[in-house]
Amino acid sequence: MTYSGVGISTSPGTDPGRRFVQGLGNPFPMINYTSSMLADDPIAQMICASLDEVLAPIISVLDCYDSYLDAHIAPIDFVRYMSSWILVNPQASWDDATVRKALAHAIRFYDFRGTSRGLHDYFKDIFGIDVVIEDSGSVITSRDSTDPSTWSAPGPPAVSISLQGNTDSESSLDLIQTLLAVAIPAHVTATLVDGKQ
């Protein structure tokens, strides 16, 4: 038997993280909205009970909708669906807890996307990886007016990321490399360094 609706499935061999809740009742039983002539009819009662069974999960989801928008307690399949809304791209190796943390921090991360603070906070808060980030940005100041043609040409933009503390260097470097492709502008050269070496 297969029941599908509101993201719920009980198909054999599938486990989306949520299932049909046995005994879940409709807070607005359909039999209460039928005419008094049909209320005592056994066939009408069975039809209304069947409709209640179909409507109960829908009403339950709508009543709990605010909880579905909380990354910490929402069903994991809905968390991954929300991730697609706001450009969080969980990798296949991420566990459920990491996906939840990434979604919960996504808005703050995108506030500082492409900056040293944004990268540092993302690695630290989501993956527990402490990194030191150095970029090639610089500023030239002078009290006297100068001819811009005499200024030294700036080097290409670059960023260096060093791992700190006790981490699995190989997996951490792979993870950072994946995230840098999303977080760092294409024209910036990124270098990964194991800070323990």
C-alpha distance (Angstrom), angle and dihedral (degrees) to the residues before:
residue distance angle dihedral
M1 . . .
T2 3.78 . .
Y3 3.76 126.2 .
S4 3.78 118.9 -178.3
G5 3.76 132.0 173.1
V6 3.79 139.7 111.7
G7 3.79 89.4 22.2
I8 3.82 92.3 -57.3
S9 3.77 122.2 127.9
T10 3.77 133.8 175.1
S11 3.78 97.2 179.4
P12 3.82 111.0 144.5
G13 3.78 112.7 -96.2
T14 3.80 95.8 18.7
D15 3.78 126.8 106.2
P16 3.81 113.9 180.0
G17 3.82 90.8 169.4
R18 3.82 93.3 -99.6
R19 3.76 131.5 68.9
F20 3.76 139.4 -178.4
V21 3.80 107.1 -73.9
Q22 3.77 110.6 -126.9
G23 3.78 112.2 -130.0
L24 3.79 94.7 11.8
G25 3.77 105.6 156.6
N26 3.76 132.5 -147.3
P27 3.82 109.0 -118.3
F28 3.81 86.9 -149.2
P29 3.83 104.3 49.0
M30 3.79 110.9 -153.5
I31 3.79 92.5 -138.1
N32 3.81 88.6 67.6
Y33 3.80 89.5 62.1
T34 3.78 97.7 50.8
S35 3.76 124.9 94.6
S36 3.79 117.5 -87.2
M37 3.81 88.5 -114.7
L38 3.84 90.5 63.8
A39 3.80 98.9 35.2
D40 3.82 92.5 86.8
D41 3.79 95.3 41.1
P42 3.84 110.3 111.2
I43 3.82 93.0 -148.0
A44 3.83 92.0 51.1
Q45 3.80 89.9 47.5
M46 3.82 91.4 53.4
I47 3.80 92.6 47.3
C48 3.82 91.7 49.2
A49 3.82 90.9 46.8
S50 3.81 89.3 52.8
L51 3.80 91.0 50.5
D52 3.81 90.0 48.0
E53 3.82 89.5 54.8
V54 3.81 90.6 53.1
L55 3.81 95.7 44.2
A56 3.81 98.0 43.0
P57 3.87 96.4 77.3
I58 3.81 91.3 46.5
I59 3.79 92.7 51.6
S60 3.80 90.6 44.6
V61 3.82 91.6 54.1
L62 3.80 92.3 47.6
D63 3.81 92.2 47.9
C64 3.83 90.0 51.2
Y65 3.80 96.9 40.0
D66 3.82 93.9 121.1
S67 3.80 88.6 57.3
Y68 3.80 90.3 52.1
L69 3.82 88.0 60.1
D70 3.83 92.8 54.2
A71 3.80 108.0 92.9
H72 3.81 92.0 -154.1
I73 3.82 97.8 58.6
A74 3.81 107.0 18.8
P75 3.83 118.0 110.0
I76 3.79 108.6 -85.7
D77 3.81 94.2 -121.0
F78 3.80 89.3 56.3
V79 3.83 90.3 45.7
R80 3.80 89.7 56.7
Y81 3.81 89.4 46.7
M82 3.82 90.9 52.3
S83 3.80 88.6 48.8
S84 3.79 88.6 63.4
W85 3.80 89.5 56.3
I86 3.79 96.4 59.4
L87 3.79 101.7 32.6
V88 3.80 99.1 -100.8
N89 3.80 104.0 148.2
P90 3.81 108.4 -164.7
Q91 3.78 113.5 -159.2
A92 3.79 121.6 -129.4
S93 3.81 91.1 -107.7
W94 3.80 95.4 54.8
D95 3.77 113.9 109.1
D96 3.80 121.9 -136.9
A97 3.81 94.2 -98.2
T98 3.82 91.5 54.5
V99 3.80 92.1 49.0
R100 3.81 90.2 51.1
K101 3.82 92.5 49.8
A102 3.79 91.8 47.0
L103 3.79 91.5 52.8
A104 3.81 93.2 44.8
H105 3.83 91.0 53.3
A106 3.82 96.6 37.5
I107 3.80 98.7 100.3
R108 3.81 93.4 48.9
F109 3.79 90.2 45.3
Y110 3.80 92.3 54.0
D111 3.81 90.2 48.2
F112 3.81 86.7 65.7
R113 3.80 99.5 26.6
G114 3.80 113.4 153.1
T115 3.82 94.1 18.0
S116 3.80 129.7 107.6
R117 3.80 90.8 -115.7
G118 3.79 92.4 51.3
L119 3.80 93.0 51.6
H120 3.79 94.3 43.9
D121 3.80 94.1 48.9
Y122 3.79 92.3 45.7
F123 3.81 94.7 53.2
K124 3.80 93.0 41.6
D125 3.81 99.6 44.3
I126 3.78 99.6 37.7
F127 3.79 105.1 32.7
G128 3.80 104.0 16.6
I129 3.81 90.6 -122.7
D130 3.78 114.2 143.2
V131 3.79 112.3 -147.8
V132 3.79 137.3 177.3
I133 3.79 113.2 -142.8
E134 3.79 123.7 -161.1
D135 3.77 122.6 -179.9
S136 3.80 132.5 -168.6
G137 3.78 96.0 -122.6
S138 3.80 116.6 133.3
V139 3.79 141.0 168.5
I140 3.81 130.0 -143.1
T141 3.80 117.6 -151.3
S142 3.76 132.6 177.8
R143 3.81 136.8 175.2
D144 3.77 89.6 -146.2
S145 3.76 126.7 62.5
T146 3.78 112.0 -105.4
D147 3.76 136.7 -171.1
P148 3.84 109.6 -103.5
S149 3.80 89.0 -143.3
T150 3.82 88.1 68.3
W151 3.76 94.4 55.0
S152 3.77 117.5 108.7
A153 3.78 114.4 -107.2
P154 3.81 112.2 -105.1
G155 3.77 118.1 -119.6
P156 3.80 122.3 -116.7
P157 3.82 113.3 -76.0
A158 3.77 112.5 -96.8
V159 3.79 140.3 166.1
S160 3.81 130.3 -155.7
I161 3.81 120.3 -155.3
S162 3.80 119.9 -165.1
L163 3.81 124.7 -168.5
Q164 3.78 115.6 -131.9
G165 3.81 132.7 -164.9
N166 3.77 130.0 8.6
T167 3.79 108.0 -29.4
D168 3.76 135.6 140.1
S169 3.79 94.4 -97.2
E170 3.80 98.8 -160.3
S171 3.81 96.1 49.2
S172 3.82 91.8 40.2
L173 3.79 92.3 52.3
D174 3.80 90.9 49.1
L175 3.79 90.4 49.6
I176 3.79 93.7 48.2
Q177 3.79 91.4 47.2
T178 3.80 89.9 54.4
L179 3.79 93.7 48.6
L180 3.80 94.4 44.9
A181 3.79 89.4 62.5
V182 3.82 87.1 63.6
A183 3.79 101.8 34.4
I184 3.82 105.7 40.8
P185 3.83 123.5 67.6
A186 3.80 113.9 -107.1
H187 3.82 93.9 -116.7
V188 3.84 93.3 57.0
T189 3.81 118.6 91.4
A190 3.82 113.0 -137.2
T191 3.81 124.7 -157.5
L192 3.80 122.5 -167.8
V193 3.80 118.6 -150.2
D194 3.79 129.8 -176.6
G195 3.81 101.4 -131.3
K196 3.82 92.5 -158.2
Q197 3.78 93.1 64.5
